[in-house]
Amino acid sequence: MKKIKINGGKELKGSIKISGAKNSAVALVPASLLSDGVVTIDNIPNISDIDALNEILEYLGAKVTREKDKMIIDQKNLENKEIPESKAKKLRASYYFMGALLGKYKRVEIYFPGGCSIGARPINLHLKGFEALGANVIENGNKYIIEAEELKGNNIYLDVPSVGATVNIMLAAVKAKGLTIIENAAKEPEIVNVATFLNNMGAKITGAGTSEIRIKGVNKLGNGFTEVIPDRIEAGTYVIAGALLGNNLKIENIIPDHIESLTLKLKEMNVPLEIHDDYLIISKTDKMKKVNIKTQGYPGFPTDLQQPMTTLLVGCNGTSTLEETIYENRFQNVPFLNEMGADIIIDKRKIHINGPKQLVGKEVIATDLRAGACLVLAGLKASGTTVIKDVEHILRGYENIIEKLKNVGADIVLVDE
C-alpha cells in the first residue's frame, strides 16, 4: 500500500511547470475514436487515468504509441465491443466512450463508470441527450446498451450545464445527420479543447466555450492533432501551495484567464501575487483576510479547487465561508483537517472555517482526488509529520506530484508499505 509522508513547514521556492489538463486529456483520448485514421495528442499528462483509458483503447483494437508526453492513436483495426465493468469502473471519464462509440458505430455497450465518491453523479443528462439524437437506451443493472438506426441532429437543452454531458453529446452529434444545438452548455476550457480537436479532424462545431454549441454533422473524420491545454486545477493547487509556503514560487505554463476566479480571491485575501503572460509568482503572508467562496461552473470558482482551498482558509484571520453547489459529498476532507487542528463546521452545503489555526501532522486518508490534494497541502503546512493513505486517488490526477514538490523544497516522499 502506497503512502505519502510529509515533514511540514518547509519553504517552497523555485519553479513548478504545469502539465497537460487531466480533465481535457480524459475526454480527448476517447474522442480520438471518432477518427477514421491516425491522431496525435500532445502534452498528455503521465497519470493513471490515462493508463486506464489506454487499456480500453487497446482492448478495442486501437494501436496506441506513447512517446514522452505524446500519444499517437491508430484506429484502423478498431472493433466495437462491450467495455467490461473491470475496465469501465477504473475512472469516471470512461463514460466518454458512450458518446464516441455511439457517434461512430451507432451502438455502444458499457458498464457504469467509476471514479471518486464525491456525491451523486448521475449520467441522466448524457442519456437524455443521446435519446434526443434518436438513440434507444437500455439499462440492465449497471450496464448500458445504447443504439440507434440513425442519429439525427436536434435541439438539446441541458437542465444543468454539465461538462460531461456537453462533451458526450458533442461526441455523439459530430456524425449525426443535420444540425445539433446544445443549449445551456458548459463553458469550461476543456470543452473548447475537445471541440478544437474534433474540428481539426473535420468536424463542424461552433460556439464551444459559450452556452450555445452548434454541431453540423459530417460523414467522416480524418487524421487529427491537438495539444492538451495546461491543467488549471493542477495550477490552482500549486498556486495555493505558494500562498501557504511560497517564497517567490513560480508557477509556469499556465493560462492566467483559466484560474482568474482563484487569483481574484487570493488578491482579496491579501496574498502577494504577480501575474504574467504564462506564469505567476506567489508568496505566503501571515496577514490573510477571511473570504467567502461559492463553487460554480466556469468561469466561476471550480469545485475541484474547493477542497484544496479549504487548507488555505484555515490560516485566514476570521471566519471564512465556503459553499459547495456542485457535489453534495465533497467535504470528506474536513474531519481530517479538524484532526490536524483546524476549526471547520459543516453546515449542509457550506463549511465555516474559523482561523487562523496551526495544523499539526497526523495520519489521514485521501478519500478522493481533490481531498487528497487538500491533505497534501495540509501536510506541507503542518508542523511535524503527516502520513496520507489511499494515495492512488492523488496519483491518478497529478503528474509527478512528489517530484514537483521536492524540487521546490518540500520534504515529501512516496513510500510502499
N, C-alpha and C positions, 0 to 999 in steps of 0.2 A: 504493500500500500504506500503510495507516494504522499509525502507531506512537504509543506513549505515551512522552513524555520527562519525567523527574522529576529535579529537583535536590533531593537529600535533606537531611534533618536539620532541617526546619522544624517548629516547634512547631504543634500543632493546637489551636485554641481557638475556641469559638463553639458552633454547634448544627448537627446533621445530622438531617434528617427522613427517616424510613424510608418507602420506597414499598410498594406492594402486593406480595404474595409471588409471585415468579416461579413457584414450584412449585405454587401454588394456581391462578394465572391460566391456566397452560397446560393444566390439567385442566378448569377451569370453562368455557373457551371451547368445546372440543369437546362438553362436557356439555350446552351450550345447544341442540344439535341435537335433543335428545330432546323439546324443547318443540314443541307444535303451534301456537304463537303467537309472541309477541314477548317477548324477555328483555332485561334491563338488568343489566350488571355494572359496578359502581363500583369506584374505586380500582385500575384496571388500570395496571400499570407500562408505561412507554413504552420497550420493549426490542424487539430484532429478532426474538426468539422469538414475540412476539405478532404482529408483522407477518407472519411466516411462517404462523401459524395463520389470520390474516385472509385471506391469499391462498387457503388451502384452502377456507375458508368461502365466499368469493366464487366460487371455481371450482365449488363445489357448488350455487350459485344463491342462497345466503343474501344478504340485504341487510344490510351492516354500516355503522353510523354511529359515528364516533368524535368525542366531544366532550370535549376535555381528557383526563381520566383515566376517562371513562365510555365504555362500549361498549354500543350497542343493536343487537341481532341479530334480524332478522325472517326467519322460516323458511318463509313462505308459498309461495315458489317453489323450495323445496329439491328437488334432484334427486340421487338416489343413483347415483353412477357411480364408476368406477375412479379412485382417487387415484394419480397417476403418481409414479414414482420421483423425478423432478426436484423435486416438492413435498414428498414424504414424508421425503426424506433431509435436509431442512434442519434438522430438530430431532428429538430423541428423542421428545418428547411427541406427535408425530403419531400414535403408536400408540393414543392415546385415541379416535381416530376409529373404531378397531376396535369397541370396546365400544358407543360411541354409535350408530353406524350399524347394527350388528348388533341392538341393542336396539330401534331404531326401524323398520328395514326387514327384519330377519331375514337380511340379506345385506350383505357388505362386501368390496370388492376394494381392496387397498392393498399397497404395497411396504414392505419392512423399513425401520424408521425410522433416522434419522441420529443426530447428537448427538456429544458428546465421546468421545474414545477413552481410556477410563479402565479398560479391562478387559472381560472377558466380561459382557455384559448381556443374557442370553437372555430371550426372552418366553415360555418354555415354561409358566410358571405361568399366564400370561394365557390361553394356548391351552387348557390343561387345564381351566381354569375355564369357558371357552366350551363346550368339549365336554361338561362336566358339566351344562350347561344345555340340552344337546340339539343343539348345533351340530356341523357337519362342517367340519373344517379341511383345506384342500388347499394344500400348499406347492409352488410352481412356481418353482424358483430362489429368488430373494429376494422373490417375490410371494406374497401370501396371499389365498386366496378362502375366506371363512368364511360359511356359510349354514346356515339351519335352517328346516324347515317350521313348527316351533313351538318356542318357548323355554319350558322348564318349570323351576320352582324346584327347587333341590337343596341338599344339604349339601356344602360345598366346604371342604376343609382345605388351607391353604397350607403347603407344606413350609418356606418362609421367609416371614416377614411383609413381603412386598414392597409398597411403596406403589403402584407402577404397577399390579400385578396386582389389588390390593384395589380401586382406583378403577375399573379397566376392568371387573371382574366386577360391581361395583355398577351401572355404566352399562348393562351388558347385561341385568341382572336386574330393573331397575325396572319393565319392562313384561312380564316373563315371567309365566306363569301359576303361581300358588301362592307358596310361601314359599322364599326362598333364605337360607341361613345360611352366612356366611363365617367359618370358624374359623381361629385364629392370624392374624387380620387385622392389618395395620399400624395403628399408633395415632397417626400424625402429625397435627398440627393441620390440615394441608392437606386431609386426608380428611374431617374434620369440616366444613370449609368447603364441600366439594363436596356432602356429604350434606345439609347445611342448604339449599343452593341447590336441589337436586332436590326436597326436601320442600316448599320454597316453591312449586314448580311443581305439586305434588300427589302426589309420591312418598310411600311409607310406609317409611321407613328408621329403624331404631333401633339404638343401640349404637355408632355411629361414635365413634371415639376410644378404644374398648375392643378387646379381642382377639376379640370375637364381634359381628358385624354381622348384623342380621336385616332382610331386604327382602321386603315383601309386595307382589307385583306389582299394578300398576294398568293400566287400559286407555289412559289419556290423561294427558298432562302439559300444563298450560296456560301462561299467561304467568308470568314469574318475575322476581325481583330478588334480587341478592346484592351484598355488598361483599367485595372481596378482603381477607383478613387481612394485617396487616403482615408483611413478609418477615423471618423470623427469621434467615435466612442472611446477608442484607444487613446486618441489625442486628448480628449477630455479627462480621461483617467489620469494620465501623466501630468496634465496641467494642474489637476487637483493635488497630485503628489508634490508639485512645485510650490503650490500655495501652502502646503503643510510643512515642507522641509527645504524648499529651494533656496539656493544662493545663486541668483542669476542662471537658473536652469533653463536651457534652451530646448524647446520642443519644435522639431523641424519636420518638413514635408507635410504641412497642414494646409487646409483651405480655410482661412480665418472666418469666412462667412458661415461655414458649416457648424462652427462652435460658438457663434455670436451669442446665443442665448445663455451660454455658460460664462463667457468673458464679461458680458454686461453685468451679470450677477456678482462676479468677482470684483469688478470695479465698484459696484455698490457696497461691497463688503470691505472695501479699502485695501484690497490685495494689490501689491506693486506688480504692474504688468505692462510690457511693451509689445505691441502687435506690429508685425512687419508683413511683407507680401506673402511669404510662405513659411514663416516661423514666428514664434513668440518667445519672450524671455520673462520668467516669473520668479518671484522670491517670496519667502514667508514673511509674515508680520505678526506681532503679538497684539495688534490692535484691530482685529477683525470685528466688524459690526454684524449684528444679527440681521437676518434676511428672511423673507417669505418666498417660497418657491412652489409652483404648481406645474406638474408634468402635463405636457400637451404634445400633439403631433407636430411635426416640423412645420414652421420654424420655431415652435415653442421649445420649452425645456424638455430634453429627451428623458423618457422613462428609464432608459439604460444607464443614465448618469445619476439617477436619483439615489441609488444605494451608495455608490462611491462618494457622492456629495455629502451624505449624512456624516461621514467621518470628519469632513472639514467643518461642518456646522457645530460639532462637539466643542470646537475651540473658539467659537464666537462669543462675544460679550453680550449676554442677554438670552432671550428665548426666541429661537427661530422656529418657523413652522414650514413643514414640507407636506404637500398634498399630492397623493398619487391617484391620477384619474384613469390610467390605462389598465393596470392589473391590480386585482384586489388582494393578492397574496405576495406582495413584494416588500414586506417588512421582516422577512425571516432573518435578516442580518441584525435586527435591533436587539434581541436578547443577548447576543454575543457581545455587541458593543457595550451594553449595560454591564455585563460581567467584567468587561475591561475597564469600567469606571465611568462610562457615560451616564447621563441622566436624560433618558428619552422616554416619552409617554406616547403610547399608541392610542389614537382616538379615531376609531373606524378607519377611514381612508386618509387620515392625517397623522403625522407624528409631530410632537413638540419637543424640541431639543434645547435643554437648559445648559448654558455654558457660561464661562469656559470650564472644562473639566480635563484633567490629565488622565490619559489612558495608561493602563498597565498591562504588560504582556500576559496572555493566557493561552490555553489550548481551546481552539474554536473549530467550527465546521463550516466549509463553503457549501451552503445548501443549493446554490445555483451560481451561474456565471458572474453576474454583477454583484451578488452578495459576496462572492469570493474576492472580487476586486476591491470591494469596500473593506474587507478584513485584511487584505494585503496592505492597503493604505493605513489602516489602524495599527497594524504591526510595525510599519515603518515609523509611525509617530510615537508609539507607546514606549515607555521605559521597560527594560527587561526583555525577555524572550517570548515571542508569540509563535505557536505551532498551529498551522492550519491543516486540517484533514479534508479528505474528499476533493483534492485539488484538481482532479481531472476536469471538473467544471471550468476552472480557470484556464487550464492549458488548452482547452478546445476553442477559446475565444481570443487569447492574447499571444501573439507570436513572440517567442523568446523573452518572455516577461522577466525571467530570472536574470538573464544576461544583460538586458537593457537597464535594469535597476542596479545591478552590480557595477556596471560601467560608469554610473554617475555617483557611486559612493555608498549604496545600500549594503548592509550586511545581511544577505539573503541567500539561502541555499535550498535546492530541491533534494530531498532525501528519500530513499526507497527502503522502507522498513517492513 
